Amino acid sequence: MAQLMWDEKRRLRGWYWLAVLCMMVGLTTVGFPHVGLPTVHAQDEEVVEEEAVEETTEAAAPASTAPAGKQESYLAWMIRSSGVFGAIIALESFILVALVAMNILQLRRDNFLPPALIEGFEQKLQAKDYQGAYETAKADESYLGKVLAAGMGRLSRGYEEALEGMQEAGDEEAMAVEHKLSYISLIAATAPMLGLLGTVQGMIASFKVIANSETAPKPKELADGISTALFTTMEGLVVAIPAIIAYGLLRNRASKLTFEVGLVSEGLMSRFSTVGKRPAGGGAPAAAPAAPSAPNE
């Protein structure tokens, strides 16, 4: 009997825990939709919002942003944006390269102070062959040759006249050298000005878009004018900066070579320093050498 009662209690206890378990499962099943539903709805709302944002972005995006074939290269963009001012600056850049190369070739030391001329002229003077010295200098097309020929041509009038003739010939040659260098300086001055003119044109184009637009203009509508302004400014500076550097270096070299020509020419002609001057103790002035005649053409 006692055993039956114990078995009955265990059976009732089992049914009790089974009922509790069923209640917990039922509560969980009923409660989960109420707990998880807002999360599902929130996720659905986020998805809907993201889709709406994407649709709005696609509708607001300009038609040009859609993939439409091959994208424009940087070089093509720069050429198109630079316009006529960029073309002029590009032309100046080619001219600049040619001028720099020409002046580098002309500012060689052999064109100013050829060693063969110095040696040959000095040998003629030592041999007192003044006509030969004049012809040697006259036949040479260098800077020093023209200066010495001018001095020898006036030597019969005295040493001071010879120096004056050499000075005039030197000034003429120096002016010719400076004239060739001045074109580089001209490009260095005009290139940034052309770039600035392109900058002004580009900014005017951008402000024209703003003035004619009833709403806020899109960045793409302003990009053309701004790119023109920036590209032309950059191109002008890219040409002007090397031009300024080249002009400074070449001008310094020309000044150095011109100064050396003056020293060498005066040194070669210094042996005639007493020509046309009276001795300290009186007497007749030193006779000038026979005037060299121009060589037969």
QUIDAMO-V685728 format. One record per pair of residues at least 4 apart in sequence whose C-alpha atoms are under 6 Angstrom apart, sorted by the first residue. I is the first residue (numbers start at 1). GAP is how many residues later the second one is. D is the distance in whole Angstrom. If there is no record, write none. Layout:
i-><I I>
gap-><GAP GAP>
d-><D D>
This chain:
i-><9 22 24 25 26 27 28 32 33 38 57 78 81 82 82 82 82 85 86 92 93 103 109 110 111 112 112 112 113 116 117 121 124 124 125 131 134 134 135 137 137 137 138 140 144 147 147 147 150 150 151 151 151 154 154 155 155 156 156 157 158 158 159 159 170 175 178 187 188 188 188 191 191 192 192 195 195 195 196 198 198 199 202 202 202 202 203 204 205 206 206 223 227 237 242 243 246 247 261 266 275 275 276 276 277 278 278>
gap-><4 4 4 4 4 4 4 4 4 4 4 4 147 4 146 149 150 113 146 4 146 4 4 4 31 30 31 32 31 4 4 12 5 9 4 161 4 15 4 8 11 12 11 5 117 19 22 23 15 16 11 14 15 7 8 4 7 132 135 4 117 118 114 116 4 4 4 4 52 55 56 45 49 44 45 37 38 41 37 31 34 30 23 24 26 27 22 4 20 16 19 4 4 4 4 4 4 4 4 4 11 13 9 10 8 6 7>
d-><6 6 6 6 6 6 6 6 5 6 6 6 5 5 5 6 6 6 6 6 6 6 6 4 5 5 5 6 6 6 6 5 5 5 6 5 6 6 6 5 6 5 5 5 6 5 5 6 5 5 4 5 5 6 5 6 5 5 5 6 6 5 6 6 6 6 6 6 4 5 6 5 6 4 6 5 4 5 6 6 5 4 4 6 5 5 6 6 5 5 5 6 6 6 6 6 6 6 6 6 5 5 5 5 5 6 4>
